[in-house]
Amino acid sequence: MFKFLKKIAVSALLTGAAGIFYAQSAFALLPIEHWTQDGGAQVWLVQSPAIPMVDVQVDFDAGSRRDPAAQAGLASSAALMSAKGVRADGQNPALDENQLGEAWADLGASLDAGAGRDALSFSLRSLTQADLLGRAVQLAARQIGEPSYPEDVWQRERARWQAAIAEADTKPGTVAGKAFAKAVYGSNPYGQQVTAQTLDAIGVADLKAYHARYLQRCRARVAIVGAVDRAQAQSLVDGLLARLPASDANGCAALAGMPAMQPLAQAREIDIPFTSAQTHVLIGQPGFVRSDPDFLALLVGDHILGGGGFTSRLMEQVREKRGLSYSVFSEFTPGLSAGAFIAGLQTRPDQAAEAVQVTRQVIADFVQDGPTEAELRAAKDNLIGGFALRIDSNRKLLANVVNIARNGLPLDYLEHWTDRVEALTVADVKAAMARKLQPDRMVTVVVGATPAAKP
């Protein structure tokens, strides 16, 4: 069996090598097809025939923002436990975690599960040879629809997770991140944090109830990139979701909306004593939803401010001119709810006050004045020049299709991405940054500064 799979894999690699130039040059032009299956699942497909493989991601609106506050970590727990065994059915015996792993290895395929803020996701990768793909889909369907949630395994994994949390809490970066999230997000679900106590509140019965509530065929969003046509994709989706209920007793009713992110009323400084060789600094505020029409202007603006590495203003002012930090960055983290704007750095404890002052001033100046024409041109050249690297593999292209599906973006979003970036002006970027950022109302978290260097 191993030799057979190895032969197929080598063949796939040779085919991929022959077609890689075609794939890289054509990905941006491949159309995205979208439809709704009879059971209510929504599907996005990109037919990419260069390599005989398929990548699939199945999303459910069941990310950590759906966790009850007292059970933060429930979505991630369900994702973790999905790989720990499947129940027996009429034709197939139960499989424990080791048997499940061996079954995937025998197929030369993989299924990964994870929970982010906005979705619980299952990611399948398989060769498209009919027999192998069919068996991979059947196994994935059992793992998605019939997890066994063994009690002893959950007890073990929960203890491991709690130990990891305790260890992480000894690090200044973790302390800073948790304080920042609490201050910026407040009671919004995006700010919920997993603790030993919230994990203790999660039992196997809770995992089963979570699965029954959120994992239904009508709630699935499926993105597919690979060497399958539409008919094959429809069959694949039906197979993956076959072991899920069509809907609950109330039908596929819309889930409750999430509360809006509340803006900060005033600036806030949080100084946390911590014995550390480096002071950790985070500065920021609530951000914006991913579907915001300002997204590309903000992407370009942040690239200039602190997201562009060594070419950014923050790097120039904080590191190059003053030597206050080895690295400094800024980023937006948008999602279905507003994420955050974050600027971060590490510095010597005795330099913390100066580093904070310079970082704040750079942000304020950029929001007030916007970028220069030279900065905008350099950012456009970098982002547009690197666009091909965003879609140069099936997995990367799949991530972009998932982004389109999850955030309700137009199907031709990728096709017009570079044109829309090129069309941005200095005024566009300045106005977008000014609409979203309030430098006089940001949270500043400083962990480990010496008393004389506190902001």
C-alpha positions, 0 to 999 in steps of 0.5 A: 500500500505504501509503495502504491501511495508513494508512486501516486505522490511522485506522479503528482509531484512531477505533474505539479512541476510541469504545470507550476509555471502555468498555475502561478500565472493563471491562478488570479484568472481562475473563476470562482463558482458559487452555489447552494447545495440542496441541503443548504450548504454554500459552496465556492469552487476554483477548478485548478487542474494543474495538480491532481489534488484537492484542498477543501475547507468546511466552515461553520459559524461556530468560532470562539465568539460563540463560546459562552463566557464561562466556557471560553475555549469550547469551540477550540475544545470541540476542534481538538477532540474531533481528531480523538476518535469516531463512533461506530456506525452500522457498517464501520467500527469505532476508531480511537485517536491512534486508529484514526491517525493510521487511517489517514496515513494509509490514505496519504491524506489529511484532515485538520480541525481548528477554531478561530474567532469566527469559525470552526473549520475542517481542512481536507487535503487529498489526491483526486484519484477516485478511490482514494478521494472517496475513502478520504471523504468517507473518513472525513465525514465520520470525523466531522459528523460522528466524533466520539468525545471519549471522556478519558481523552478529554480529561487528559487533553484538558489537563495538558491545555491547563498546564500550557496556560499556566506556563504561558502566564509566566511570560511577559508577552502573554501577560501583555496580550491578555491585558490588552485584549481585556482593555480593548474588547471589554465584554465583547466575545472577541475578548474572551480568554481561555483559563483553567477555570473555563476549561473546567466548566467544559464537559463531554456533554457540552461538546456534544451539545455544541456539535449538535447546535452548530454543525448542521449541513445547512450551516456549512460554507465549503471552499474547494480548490483543486482538480475537480469539476462542479459535479465532482465538487457537489458529490464531494460536499454531499459526502463530507456533510452526509453524517450531519443533520440537515437542520435542528427542530427550528430549521436552519434559522439564522444564529444570533448576531454578535454585539457591536464593538464599543469604541474607547471613551478615553485613553488608558495606560496599564502598567504591569510590574514584571521582572523581565529582560525586555519590556513588552509594549502594546498600543491600540484600540478597536478596529473594523470588520473585514468587509469594511469598504476601507479595507484596502486603504487601511491595508496600504496605510498600515503597511506604511505605518508599521506593517511593512517591516523595515520600510515602515515609519515605526521601524524607521523612527523607533529602531533605525533613528533611536535604537529603542527596539530591535523590532516594532510593528502595527497591524489590523486584525479585522473579522466578522466583528471588529478586531483591533488595531495593535502596535507592539514592540519590546525594549529595554526596561529603562527605555520604555517611556521614550519608546512609548512616546515615540510610537504614539507620536508616529501613529498620531502624525500618520493619522493627521498627515497621511502618507507621502506620495513616495511612501504610497508608491513604495507600498503599492509596488511592494503589495502589488509585486507580492500579490502572486505570492498570495495565490501561488499554491492551492492552499494559499488560493483556498485561504483567499476563497475562504476569505471571500466566502466568510466575509461576503466579498464579491467573487471577482475580488481577487481579479480586481485586487491589484487594480483597486490597490493601484487606484488608491490615493494619498487622500484615500489612505489618509481619510481611511486611517483618520476614520478608524484610528483615534490616537488620543483614545488608545490603550497602552499596555506596558509590562516590565518597565523600570519605575523610572521609565514608566510612561 
